[in-house]
Amino acid sequence: MGIGVWQLGLLLAIIIIVFGVGKLPNVMGDIGKGISNLKKGLNEDDDTNKNVTKNDKKDDTSNK
């Protein structure tokens, strides 16, 4: 039971009514930027965790 064509059409109509046709490109652009920043933040967090894990392993081997 996924989202059908009618549900997508209704959702699009509601979005157009709320934001208007003129502001719709700006809203979609802001949503896209937000998603891009979220992905970038998640990737940076993963890189930080990998670096911390590598440093922890180095510290463990140097103590032995």
C-alpha positions in Angstrom: 0.0 0.0 0.0 2.2 2.8 -1.3 1.4 6.3 -2.2 -0.7 6.4 -5.4 -1.1 9.0 -8.1 -4.2 10.5 -6.5 -2.4 11.0 -3.1 0.6 12.7 -4.8 -1.7 15.0 -6.8 -3.6 16.0 -3.7 -0.4 16.6 -1.8 0.9 18.8 -4.7 -2.4 20.7 -4.8 -2.2 21.4 -1.1 1.5 22.6 -1.4 0.6 24.9 -4.2 -2.3 26.3 -2.2 -0.2 26.9 0.9 2.9 28.3 -0.7 1.6 29.6 -4.0 3.1 29.1 -7.4 5.5 32.1 -7.1 7.2 30.9 -3.9 7.3 27.2 -4.8 10.7 27.2 -6.5 12.2 29.0 -3.5 10.7 26.5 -1.1 11.9 23.6 -3.1 15.4 25.2 -3.4 15.5 25.6 0.4 14.5 22.0 0.9 17.2 20.8 -1.5 19.8 22.9 0.3 18.6 21.5 3.7 18.9 18.0 2.4 22.4 18.7 1.0 23.6 20.1 4.3 22.1 17.2 6.2 24.0 14.7 4.0 27.2 16.7 4.3 26.8 16.8 8.1 26.2 13.1 8.3 29.3 12.4 6.1 31.4 14.7 8.3 30.2 13.0 11.4 31.1 9.6 9.9 34.5 10.8 9.0 35.0 12.2 12.6 33.9 8.8 14.0 36.4 7.0 11.8 39.2 9.3 12.8 38.4 8.8 16.5 38.3 5.0 16.0 41.7 5.0 14.2 43.2 7.2 16.9 41.9 4.9 19.6 43.4 1.9 17.8 46.8 3.6 17.5 46.7 4.5 21.3 45.8 0.8 22.1 48.7 -0.5 20.1 51.2 2.0 21.5 50.3 1.1 25.1 51.2 -2.6 24.6 
